[in-house]
Amino acid sequence: MEKKMLKNKYWMGCLRAEADKSGNVDLTVDFPGQLAEPTHLVVMVNGLIGSAQNWRFAAKQMLKKYPQDLVVHCSKRNHSTQTFDGVDVMGERLAEEVRSVIKRYPSLQKISFVGHSLGGLIARYAIGRLYELESREELPQNSDDIGDKCPIEEPKERIAGLEPVYFITSATPHLGSRGHKQVPLFSGSHTLERLATRMSWCLGKTGKHLFLADGDDGKPPLLLRMVSDCRDLKFISALRCFKRRIAYANTSFDHLVGWSTSSIRRHTELPKLQRGPVNEKYPHIVNVEAPVTARNHEEDRSWNNSNGFKNFDMEEEMIRELTKLSWERVDVSFRGTLQRLLAHNTIQVKTKMINSAGADVIQHMIDNFEP
């Protein structure tokens, strides 16, 4: 009954889409005679050669359930061929964009990110730039009762001044696209995988980042650096401060992003799936894993010294560092549907007309989201 009332309330209101001079789109719901004061910003980030339109379906569904609580911002700063500019360049753009959105909504208190494919990596870079550690509250200087000890609050971690809540990725190549069957299109052929690495420049700086081919300047590849904190970019601290981290992954038929890299698992850790969905409400979700934190391994990180990373298992290092954080994993399969060959876009419902099979995956994400 309550759910039905929420839906009715949404349709009584007006879905408003605002675009700024840069083309960025904010979706909110206005109610007649009421001043909208949403408290939670949800930033949706598109993937390679994508646009703000790719998240339109998911954004609308999310606002239907939480019409008064959310601002859903579908980014357009990194669209089309701009997505070839590199994860770092796009991450900087996104960080600047998020700050500008927050300025327009003074009522905001919380922030979450939802990224599809490359968008998940862009968001991971951006939060490293937006990470803040608020200073502790100082003791009052003119206290009459010197003997009384006032509690001092622990420093609070914030993303652009807001409380971080959800970090959600969908078919994101967290471990990159280099070798180890991370790009199913190559069918595990080492020859094709090596050729793709050499040809990664075709996708600009982004291609070099994805195929871990950007370490020529003496530094480790960017994706390897993004599993730890740097001097001015707190990548792992930013990721850790979110209340929940959730990775949606296609188990098959995703020709661009493999199951292992999108779910942050070793190939030997991929689960054996049961037949049929885990819940009839979500017919294409075949496995849900509660968050588990891996043990901390104290091992020699040889890539810190000169070019040692060239002889280093970069994929293993990324898995080890990323899984020191707890992740919820949701495995998706479109087997048996005509849209299975479009799984990479279907998991996002990029275009409702041809990717509608992924609607239950979006609904699962929304049902497990609390504003």
JOTA-V126152 format. One record per backbone hydrogen bond with DSSP energy under -0.5 kcal/mol. CO is the residue of the C=O (numbers start at 1). NH is the residue of the N-H. Records with the same first field share a line. If there is no record, write none. Layout:
CO: NH ; NH
This chain:
1: 5
2: 6
3: 7
4: 8
5: 9
6: 10
7: 11
8: 12
9: 13
10: 13
14: 16 ; 30
16: 18 ; 28
18: 26
20: 23
24: 20
25: 74
26: 18 ; 28
27: 72
28: 16
30: 14
31: 34
34: 36
39: 109 ; 110
40: 42 ; 71
41: 43 ; 112
42: 44 ; 73
43: 114
44: 75
45: 116
47: 50
50: 80
51: 54
52: 55
53: 56
55: 59
56: 60
57: 61
58: 62
59: 63
60: 64
61: 65
62: 66
66: 70
67: 29
69: 39 ; 40
71: 42 ; 73
72: 27 ; 74
73: 44 ; 75
74: 25
77: 79
79: 82
80: 49 ; 83
81: 84
82: 85
84: 205 ; 206
86: 90
87: 91
88: 92
89: 93
90: 94
91: 95
92: 96
93: 97
94: 98
95: 99
96: 100
97: 101
98: 102
99: 103
100: 104
101: 104 ; 105
102: 105
105: 108
109: 163
110: 41
111: 165
112: 43
113: 168
114: 45
115: 170
116: 119
117: 120 ; 121
118: 121 ; 122
119: 123
120: 124
121: 125
122: 126
123: 127
124: 128
125: 129
126: 130
127: 131
128: 234
130: 160
132: 134 ; 158
140: 143
144: 146
145: 148
148: 150
151: 153
156: 134
158: 132 ; 160
159: 162
162: 159
163: 111
164: 243
165: 244
166: 113
167: 246
168: 115
169: 248
170: 117
172: 174
173: 176
177: 179
179: 182
182: 184 ; 258
183: 186
184: 187
186: 189
188: 190
189: 193
190: 194
191: 195
192: 196
193: 197
194: 198
195: 199
197: 200
199: 202
200: 203
201: 204
203: 206 ; 207
204: 208
205: 209
206: 210
207: 211
208: 213
209: 212
210: 177 ; 178
215: 218
221: 224 ; 225
222: 226
224: 227
225: 228
228: 235
233: 230 ; 235
234: 238
235: 239
236: 240
237: 241
239: 242
244: 167
245: 328
246: 169 ; 248
247: 330
248: 171
249: 332
253: 255 ; 343
255: 185
258: 262
259: 263
260: 264 ; 265
261: 174
266: 269 ; 270
267: 270
271: 273
279: 282
282: 285
284: 286 ; 333
285: 278
286: 274
287: 331
289: 329
292: 294 ; 327
296: 298
297: 299
300: 302
301: 304
302: 305
304: 306
305: 308
307: 310
308: 311
309: 312
312: 314
313: 317
314: 318
315: 319
316: 320
317: 321
318: 322
319: 323
321: 324
322: 325
323: 294
327: 292 ; 329
328: 247
329: 289 ; 331
330: 249
331: 286 ; 287
332: 251
334: 337
337: 340
338: 341
339: 342
340: 343
342: 345 ; 346
343: 347
345: 348 ; 349 ; 350
351: 354 ; 355
352: 356
355: 358
356: 359
357: 360
358: 361 ; 362
359: 363
360: 364
361: 365
362: 366
363: 367
364: 368
366: 369
